[in-house]
Amino acid sequence: MTESSYSIRLAHWPQDREALALVRQKVFVEEQQVPVELEWDGLDSRCLHIVAENADGNPIGTGRLLPDGHIGRMAVLREWRGRGVGTTLLQRLMKEGRKRNFSTLVLAAQLQAIPFYEKAGFHAEGEIFDDAGIPHRNMVWRKC
């Protein structure tokens, strides 16, 4: 899938580890002050990863799909936000989830991101909870 100034592709851990880590380090650890030990949870080697790259092949966004149908670690570099990168990443992760026959996809959304996920068909469920000092709410997408 290619947009005018970026492309999305499946990433392979550990070959793409450095590129994926770069985006997550900038967004979660530096920008959002998530403690490093919480960001690197040891699950990456078991996940399907996708990466968004600019026209020069530099990473600008990422996300992962866990083996149980959870979407996580969605991150887009600040200068690329508002340009459709996050939407394209989420659509690709959802497509990969459907290909794996998940009838339900789940994610933990930061509160300000709830409208973004609602546009993709996710619905908030449960109470607000703290994750790494940031308020979140679980969201669920169910296959119709």
N, C-alpha and C positions, 0 to 999 in steps of 0.2 A: 504494500500500500504506500503510495507516494503522494505527498502534498507538494505544493510549489516550492517550498524551501526546506523541507525535511522529509525523512522516510522512517517507516516503522518496520522492524524486523524481529524475528525470534532471536534471542540471545542465548548463548551457551555458557553455563557456569562450568568450569572456571575460566574458559578462554576470554570471556567478556567481563570477568569479575572487576577488573580495574575501571572500565568504562561505567559499569553500573554503580560501583562504589563511589566514583567521582560525583555523580549526580546526587546520590543519597547523602553523601558527606556534606555537600554544599547546602542542600535543602533541609535535611532533617537535623544534622549535627550542628552546622554553623548557623543557619538561618533560624531554625526553630528551637535550638538549644536542647535537642534530644540527647541524653547521655549516650556516649559511644557504645557502652556495654548493652544498652537496650536496643540500639539500632541493629547491631550484629548479633542476631538471635540464634545463629547456627542452623537455620532452616533453609538457607539459600541453595545448598547443593541438591535439595529435594524438590525445588520449585521450577516451574516454567517461567522464564523471564522474557520480557520484551524490552527493546530499547528504541528510542527515537533518536535519530541522528540528523544534524544539519547537513547542508549540501557538501561540506568539507569532510563529512564522516565523523564529526565530533559528537559525543553524547549530549543530549539536551533533555531527555526524559526517560523514565523507566517505570516498570511495574512488574508484579509477579503474581502467579497463580499457584497456590499451595495445592498439594495432592488431595485435600479435602474440599476444594471448591472455594476457599477463601481468597479474595483478591487483596493484595496488600502492597505496601511500599511504593504506592503511586507518587511520583515526584516529577516535576517539571522545573527546570531552571527558571528563575525569576524573569529573565529577559525574554523568555519564550512563552510565558503565560498569556492567556487571552488570544492565542493564535490557533487554537484548535488542537494543540498537541495532546493535552490531557484527554479530550474527548476521543481522539483517535486511539490513544493508548487503551482507554477503557473499553472502547468498542472491540479492539483486537483481543483483549483479555477475555471479554465476554464470549467472543466467537470461539476462542480456544477452549473455554469452559463448556460451551455447547458441543463442540467436537468431541469432548471427553464425556459426553452424556450426563453432565451435571444438570439436574432439574432445578437446583437452587444454587445461587451464588451469594456469598456473604462477604461483607467488608465492615471495617470499623472506620467511620468517617469523622474527621474533625468537623466540629459543628458548622463552621463557615462553609464547608464543602458539601453540606447536605443538599442544597438546591442543585448543584452540579450532578450529583448521583441520582437525584430524583428525575432529572431530565432523561437519564438513561433507563428509567424504569425501576430503580431501587426504591424501597419503602423503609422508612425508619421504624425500628422496633426496639422496645425496651427502654431502659432508663439511660440517662447521660452518665458516663463514667470517665475516670481519669486514666489516660495512657501517656506516660512520660511527661506528666505535668500539663497535658493538653486535653481539654474536654472533647470527648468522642461520643458517638452513638452508633450502635449496630444498625446496618442496613442490609436488606435482603432483596434479591431479585428471584422471582419464581417463573419458570417456564410455563407459558399458557397452554 
